[in-house]
Amino acid sequence: MNLKGNQRGGARELAEHLLNVTENEHIEVHEVRGFMSVDLEQALEEIHAINRGTKCKQPMFSLSFNPPPDKDVPIEIFEKAIEKAEQRLGLEQQPRVVVFHEKKGRRHAHCVWSRIDADKMTAINMPFYKFRLRNLSRELYLEHGWKLPKGLENSQNRNPLNFTLAEWQQAKRHGEDPKAIKTVFQKCWRLTKTDKAFSKELESNGYYLARGDRRGFVAVDWQGEVYSLTKWIGVGSKEMKTRLGDIQSLPSVIETKAKLAKHMTQKLQGFVRESEIANKEISARMVQERTKMAERHREERTVLYTRLEKRTQEENKIRVARFPSGIRIVWSVITGQYWAIRRRNEAEAAQCLAQDRAERQTLIGRQLKERSKLQQQMTVWLEQHWQKTALFKQDIAYYLSMDVQKDLRDRAAVTRVAPEHVPLRPSNSTRNDLNEHRYGATDRDL
């Protein structure tokens, strides 16, 4: 069952789409759960109304359930699929509506959930929902025995030399699916009739035909794992030999791993270069942003300092004007008025100075917080870049070690004593020499 979903807003537009009688021959509102109203349009309007108390721009999650066109799928299967999707997406017990559409002789379902948790008044986070829906879709096809569409085959089984950087990282995060692997092998066997066609079909899915250590046909994946084709496809060795021909014409597992290691090392090195280029671009952008921020902060401080200085000068003029001038200043000193004015001016000056410092500190603190946020972003990016590069280098070392193992085995094969060089019936002295060489002991020692 093909699942397609997305987060969205626009309750009125979605209701019009679900109730569109022009494009759909039959429409059935199957379920309205968790709403005050039993009407679909009003239910979606409730989601919009509740969402006004949050800042969420996409308060709904809409998901379509599309079974194979040639299959007559009962409602129970749709309901089970909806329940499974609800659990995978983390939307258990959330208000939802379910609508069935029929057009051109095909039936499919739509389910719309509210993402708003009414108790917490927050939107439910749904990370990696596309990946989860794709896995569930694949499981539904395998569970009901439907033919798996090519678009739902495990992306890890494609030729890794055609991977993008994002696909490589995704394949590293998630494990293999045994059912999907078996499906790929069986499909390759079913769709081909010759050895070359079978080998080419395997390579298009990321597997390489090779000769096993026990003279059996095997497939090697991009991680160096070896799969026995008779076991995974489910055919006898005689039938496989009839179609694939002489096994001696195939490269060994070691040779295949060495060839694969070379290609994968080159691909990973390309990822490292790609990551370095992206790092330089983002670093340059962050440096530019940091420079602009520093210039803006300096301008803000200049404006503030200029204003504070101007205010201080005006306040000083007011305080100076309080003192008497001319002959009256002598009388003010005698009467003590001069000293009272001076104490008042000093207190006001100290208060104004504290106020100016507080305003400066407020501006500086805000700017430091802003700058610290940018620095955190830069630090996080650099750490992610270093970690990603380190993982790539570990993968490169892994594939290089596959090649090293081949060299070690080749050297061992060259230095191993050939059987024809050993006499069929060695003499006692020869036998003792061989035992001493192999085990460090001779018949005499025993």
C-alpha positions in Angstrom: 0.0 0.0 0.0 1.6 3.2 -1.1 1.5 5.9 1.6 2.0 9.6 0.8 1.7 12.2 3.5 2.7 15.7 4.5 2.2 18.3 7.1 0.0 21.1 6.0 -2.3 24.0 6.9 -5.4 25.3 5.1 -8.3 23.6 6.7 -10.9 25.0 4.2 -8.8 24.1 1.1 -8.2 20.5 2.4 -11.9 20.0 3.2 -12.8 21.1 -0.4 -10.2 18.7 -1.7 -11.6 15.8 0.3 -15.2 16.5 -0.6 -14.5 17.3 -4.3 -17.3 15.5 -6.2 -15.9 16.7 -9.6 -12.8 14.6 -9.5 -14.2 11.7 -7.4 -17.0 9.5 -8.4 -17.8 8.4 -4.9 -16.9 10.0 -1.5 -17.5 8.5 1.9 -16.7 10.1 5.2 -15.8 7.0 7.1 -14.8 8.4 10.5 -14.7 11.6 12.4 -13.0 11.0 15.8 -12.2 13.3 18.6 -14.0 16.4 17.5 -17.1 18.3 18.8 -18.7 18.1 15.4 -19.4 15.1 13.3 -19.1 17.1 10.1 -15.8 16.9 8.2 -15.6 20.6 7.3 -16.4 21.7 10.8 -14.0 19.2 12.2 -11.1 20.6 10.2 -12.2 24.1 11.2 -11.9 23.0 14.9 -8.2 22.1 14.2 -7.8 25.6 12.7 -9.5 27.2 15.7 -7.4 25.3 18.3 -4.3 26.1 16.4 -4.8 29.8 17.0 -3.5 29.3 20.5 -0.1 28.0 19.1 2.5 29.2 16.6 2.2 26.1 14.4 1.8 26.9 10.7 1.0 23.3 9.7 -1.4 21.9 12.3 -2.6 19.0 10.2 -1.1 15.8 8.8 -2.7 14.4 5.7 -2.0 10.9 4.6 -3.3 8.9 1.6 -3.5 5.1 1.4 -3.2 3.8 -2.1 -3.4 0.0 -2.6 -2.4 -1.7 -5.8 -4.9 -0.8 -8.6 -5.7 -4.4 -9.3 -6.4 -5.4 -5.7 -9.8 -5.4 -4.0 -8.8 -4.3 -0.5 -11.5 -4.4 2.2 -12.0 -1.7 4.7 -10.5 -3.7 7.5 -7.1 -3.6 5.8 -7.4 0.1 5.4 -8.2 0.5 9.1 -5.3 -1.6 10.2 -3.0 0.4 8.0 -4.3 3.6 9.4 -3.7 2.4 13.0 -0.2 1.3 12.1 0.6 4.6 10.5 -0.8 6.5 13.5 1.5 4.5 15.8 4.6 5.1 13.6 3.9 8.8 13.4 3.3 9.3 17.1 -0.3 10.5 16.6 -2.1 8.0 18.8 -5.5 9.1 20.0 -5.2 12.4 18.1 -8.4 13.7 16.5 -8.7 12.4 12.9 -11.0 12.1 10.0 -11.0 9.3 7.4 -12.4 9.7 3.9 -12.7 7.1 1.1 -12.5 8.2 -2.5 -13.4 6.1 -5.6 -12.5 7.1 -9.1 -11.6 5.3 -12.3 -12.5 2.0 -10.6 -9.9 2.5 -7.9 -10.5 3.1 -4.2 -8.1 4.8 -1.8 -8.4 6.5 1.6 -7.4 9.8 3.1 -6.7 10.3 6.8 -6.2 13.7 8.4 -4.9 14.0 11.9 -4.6 17.1 14.2 -1.0 17.6 15.2 -2.0 19.9 18.1 -1.8 18.4 21.6 -4.8 20.2 23.2 -3.6 19.6 26.7 -0.1 21.1 26.1 -1.2 23.4 23.3 1.9 22.4 21.3 2.4 20.7 17.9 3.5 17.1 17.9 6.9 16.8 16.4 7.2 14.2 13.5 10.8 13.7 12.6 11.7 11.4 9.7 8.0 10.8 8.9 8.8 10.1 5.2 11.3 7.4 6.0 8.9 5.8 8.5 6.0 5.8 6.0 8.2 4.3 3.3 9.2 1.5 5.6 5.5 0.9 6.6 4.5 0.9 3.0 7.1 -1.7 2.1 5.9 -3.8 5.1 2.3 -3.7 3.9 3.2 -4.8 0.5 5.2 -7.8 1.8 2.6 -8.6 4.4 -0.2 -8.9 1.9 1.9 -10.6 -0.8 1.5 -7.7 -3.3 4.1 -7.1 -5.9 6.6 -4.5 -4.5 6.9 -1.4 -6.8 10.4 -0.5 -7.8 10.1 2.8 -6.0 9.6 1.0 -2.7 12.6 -1.3 -3.0 15.1 -0.7 -0.3 17.3 2.3 -1.4 20.3 0.5 0.2 20.0 -2.2 -2.5 20.6 0.2 -5.3 24.1 0.6 -6.8 26.0 2.6 -4.1 28.2 4.2 -6.8 25.1 6.2 -7.8 24.4 7.3 -4.2 24.2 10.9 -3.3 25.8 12.1 -0.1 22.4 12.2 1.7 21.5 8.7 0.6 24.9 7.4 1.8 24.4 8.9 5.2 20.8 7.4 5.3 22.0 4.0 4.3 24.6 4.1 7.1 22.0 5.1 9.7 19.6 2.3 9.0 19.9 -1.5 8.9 19.2 -4.0 6.1 15.8 -5.4 5.6 16.1 -9.2 5.0 12.7 -9.5 3.4 13.5 -6.7 0.9 16.9 -8.3 0.1 15.2 -11.6 -0.7 12.7 -9.8 -2.8 15.5 -8.1 -4.8 17.3 -11.4 -5.5 14.1 -13.2 -6.5 13.1 -10.3 -8.7 16.5 -10.3 -10.5 16.3 -14.1 -11.1 12.7 -13.9 -12.3 13.2 -11.0 -14.7 16.4 -12.3 -16.4 17.1 -15.4 -18.6 20.9 -15.2 -19.1 24.0 -14.9 -16.9 24.9 -11.5 -18.2 21.4 -10.1 -17.8 21.3 -11.5 -14.2 24.7 -10.1 -13.3 23.7 -6.7 -14.7 20.4 -6.7 -12.9 22.2 -7.5 -9.6 24.7 -4.7 -10.1 21.8 -2.2 -10.7 20.6 -3.1 -7.2 24.0 -2.9 -5.6 25.1 -6.5 -5.7 27.9 -8.2 -7.5 28.0 -11.8 -8.8 31.0 -13.7 -7.6 32.4 -17.2 -7.1 32.2 -18.4 -3.5 34.9 -20.2 -1.5 32.9 -23.4 -1.7 32.4 -23.2 -5.5 28.9 -21.7 -5.1 27.3 -18.7 -6.8 27.2 -15.7 -4.4 26.4 -12.0 -4.4 28.6 -9.4 -2.7 27.0 -6.2 -1.6 28.5 -2.7 -1.3 29.5 -3.4 2.4 31.4 -6.6 1.6 28.6 -8.9 2.9 28.4 -12.3 1.0 25.0 -13.9 0.2 24.5 -17.4 -1.1 22.2 -17.1 -4.1 20.8 -20.6 -3.9 19.7 -19.9 -0.3 18.3 -16.4 -0.9 16.6 -17.1 -4.3 15.4 -20.6 -3.3 16.6 -22.5 -6.4 18.8 -25.6 -6.7 22.4 -25.4 -7.6 21.8 -27.5 -10.8 19.3 -25.0 -12.1 21.6 -22.1 -11.2 24.5 -23.7 -13.0 22.4 -24.3 -16.1 21.5 -20.6 -16.3 24.7 -19.0 -15.1 27.2 -21.3 -16.8 30.8 -22.0 -15.7 31.4 -20.6 -12.3 35.2 -20.4 -12.9 34.6 -17.5 -15.2 33.4 -15.4 -12.3 35.7 -13.4 -10.1 36.3 -14.7 -6.6 34.8 -13.1 -3.5 38.2 -11.6 -2.6 38.7 -10.1 -6.1 35.2 -8.7 -6.0 35.8 -7.1 -2.6 39.0 -5.6 -3.8 37.4 -4.1 -6.9 34.4 -2.9 -4.8 36.8 -1.4 -2.2 38.6 0.6 -4.9 35.3 2.0 -6.3 33.9 2.7 -2.9 37.1 4.4 -1.7 37.0 6.7 -4.6 33.3 7.5 -4.0 33.9 8.2 -0.3 36.9 10.4 -1.1 34.5 12.3 -3.4 32.2 12.7 -0.4 35.0 14.0 1.7 35.8 16.6 -1.0 32.2 17.5 -1.3 32.0 17.9 2.5 35.1 20.1 2.5 33.6 22.3 -0.3 30.4 22.7 1.6 32.3 23.5 4.8 34.3 26.2 3.1 31.1 27.8 1.6 29.2 27.7 4.9 32.3 28.9 6.9 32.7 31.8 4.5 29.0 32.7 4.8 29.3 32.5 8.6 32.4 34.7 8.6 30.6 37.2 6.4 27.6 37.1 8.8 30.0 37.6 11.7 31.6 40.6 10.1 28.3 42.2 9.3 27.1 41.6 12.8 30.3 43.2 14.3 29.8 46.3 12.1 26.2 46.6 13.1 27.1 46.2 16.8 29.7 48.9 16.5 27.2 51.3 14.9 24.7 50.6 17.6 27.2 51.3 20.3 28.4 54.5 18.6 24.8 55.7 18.5 24.2 54.9 22.1 27.5 56.4 23.3 26.9 59.5 21.4 23.5 59.9 22.9 24.7 59.2 26.4 27.5 61.7 26.0 25.1 64.4 24.7 22.8 63.7 27.6 25.7 63.9 30.1 26.7 67.3 28.8 23.2 68.7 29.0 22.9 67.4 32.6 26.2 69.0 33.5 25.0 72.3 32.2 21.9 72.0 34.4 24.0 71.2 37.5 26.5 74.1 36.8 23.6 76.5 36.4 22.5 75.8 40.0 25.5 77.5 41.5 25.1 81.3 42.1 27.4 83.6 40.1 29.3 86.8 41.0 29.4 88.1 44.5 26.5 85.8 45.5 28.8 82.8 45.4 30.6 84.1 48.5 27.3 84.4 50.4 26.3 80.9 49.3 29.5 79.5 50.7 29.0 81.3 54.0 25.4 80.2 54.4 26.2 76.6 53.3 23.9 76.8 50.2 26.9 76.1 47.9 27.8 72.9 49.7 24.2 71.7 49.5 24.1 72.3 45.8 27.4 70.5 45.4 26.2 67.5 47.3 23.0 67.3 45.2 25.0 67.6 42.0 27.4 64.9 43.0 24.5 62.5 43.9 22.8 63.2 40.6 26.0 62.8 38.7 26.6 59.4 40.4 23.0 58.4 39.6 23.3 59.4 36.0 26.6 57.6 35.6 25.1 54.4 37.0 22.2 54.8 34.6 24.5 55.3 31.6 26.5 52.2 32.6 23.3 50.2 32.9 22.2 51.2 29.4 25.6 50.3 28.0 25.6 47.0 29.8 22.1 46.2 28.5 23.2 46.8 24.9 26.5 44.9 25.3 24.7 42.0 26.9 22.1 41.8 24.1 24.9 41.9 21.5 26.9 39.3 23.3 23.9 37.0 23.4 23.3 37.5 19.7 27.0 36.9 18.9 27.1 33.8 21.2 24.2 32.3 19.3 26.0 32.7 16.0 29.1 31.2 17.6 27.1 28.2 18.8 25.8 27.7 15.3 29.4 27.9 13.9 30.6 25.4 16.6 27.8 23.0 15.9 28.5 23.1 12.2 32.2 22.6 12.6 31.7 19.6 15.0 29.2 18.0 12.6 31.6 18.5 9.8 34.5 17.0 11.7 32.4 14.1 12.8 31.1 13.5 9.3 34.6 13.6 7.9 35.8 11.2 10.6 33.1 8.7 9.7 34.0 9.0 6.0 37.6 8.3 6.8 36.6 5.3 8.9 34.6 3.9 6.0 37.6 4.5 3.7 39.8 2.6 6.1 37.3 -0.2 6.2 37.3 -0.6 2.4 41.1 -0.2 2.3 41.3 -3.1 4.8 39.3 -5.2 2.5 41.9 -4.7 -0.2 44.7 -5.3 2.3 43.2 -8.7 3.2 43.4 -9.6 -0.4 47.1 -8.7 -0.6 47.8 -10.8 2.6 46.0 -13.8 1.1 47.8 -13.4 -2.2 51.2 -13.3 -0.4 50.3 -16.4 1.6 49.3 -18.2 -1.6 52.7 -17.4 -3.2 54.8 -18.4 -0.2 52.8 -21.6 0.5 54.7 -24.8 -0.4 53.1 -26.5 -3.4 52.0 -30.1 -2.9 54.0 -31.4 -5.8 57.3 -30.2 -4.2 56.8 -32.7 -1.3 57.8 -36.3 -2.0 54.8 -38.8 -1.9 56.7 -41.0 0.6 59.1 -38.9 2.5 62.0 -40.5 4.3 62.2 -40.5 8.0 64.8 -37.6 7.9 62.6 -35.6 5.5 59.5 -36.3 7.7 61.4 -35.1 10.8 62.6 -32.0 9.0 59.0 -31.1 8.0 57.7 -31.7 11.5 60.4 -29.6 13.0 59.5 -26.8 10.5 55.8 -27.0 11.1 55.5 -28.0 14.8 58.9 -27.4 16.3 59.2 -31.1 17.1 60.4 -34.3 15.4 59.9 -38.0 15.8 63.2 -38.1 17.7 62.0 -35.5 20.1 58.8 -37.5 20.7 
